[in-house]
Amino acid sequence: METQPNIAVVILNYNGQHWLEKFLGDVVYKSPEAEVYVADNASTDNSVSYIQENHPSVKLIQNQKNYGYAGGYNQALQAICADYYVLLNSDIEVIEHWLTAVIQRMESDHKIAACQPKIRSYHQKKNFEYAGACGGLVDKLGYPFCRGRIFDTLEKDELQYEKAIPIFWATGACLFVRANAFHEIGGLDDDFFAHMEEIDLCWRLQNKGYSVWVEPKSIVYHVGGGTLQSGSSFKTYLNFRNNLFMLYKNLAKPWKTIIQRLLLDGLAGIKFLSEGKIIHTWAIVRAHFAFYASIAKLKKKRAKTFQATLYPINILTAYYLHGKKRYSDLTK
């Protein structure tokens, strides 16, 4: 008889009691083949007591402080023994058998180290959702985009991306990852705190010879923006800083790309200024200085081999100059 893999669904929580009340019961009910954990990042609301009183079957891990997404998961996953981890945001609605297709896909090829389901919007159920859509990619300048989402343009899911394929990155909102591969590469990078750490993880997995996939047979619904709102200058800071971190760590020859990004990030800062968003312009400046101050530390983290392949286009040019707003437009 074939042994079933051990699956741990791990929800990282920080002051998200309202999301736990809304979605945790469903996750428990619809994940009978998995152990469900909540890793609490030292919440100051009543999250912990809510779980203890209402979901006694859920295993609770209490971190000593708010380590962010990367550090919070690294702390928690050290304490969990499983074949697969499913890193699940607290603001996600799952459906019946949501685990099955993705785990089957990963079981079919042990070189698949990470995988994601199709991510649709909780509020607009027929649309792809920003954080992952139907699989993530990175262009040659390091800009992330998705099958079903380029920048802020979200596509309706008309079953146009139903094929399971290798992708560049799987969303951190619902990230299936092979536990031994996760630990082999040292887990998530704590220094990212939040944002783009899943892209960095997937990039490092590929540099180690693993692959990353999307399995659209599985669908989950994501609210989005549950931790840092899109208007947050701290989110702007993290996105720009972490993107530079990621490029320096994982590109064989990073400086040509980083110099181009310096110019493009400057344009982004000017755009924010023209919109009266001075605090976001300052966030970009701070992000660059933080990157330069971290180079000595990042140098020790640089990959030894470089096997990952970036998408061979400039997504900015394709989107803004050529009007290619959909992923399917890029192949025309």
Beta strands, then each sheet from edge to edge (+ up, - down):
strand 1: 7-13
strand 2: 34-40
strand 3: 59-62
strand 4: 84-88
strand 5: 92-94
strand 6: 112-121
strand 7: 136-138
strand 8: 144-146
strand 9: 149-150
strand 10: 153-154
strand 11: 165-167
strand 12: 174-178
strand 13: 211-222
sheet 1: 3+ 2+ 1+ 4+ 12- 6+ 13+ 5-
sheet 2: 3+ 2+ 1+ 4+ 12- 6+ 13+ 11-
sheet 3: 7+ 8-
sheet 4: 9+ 10-
end
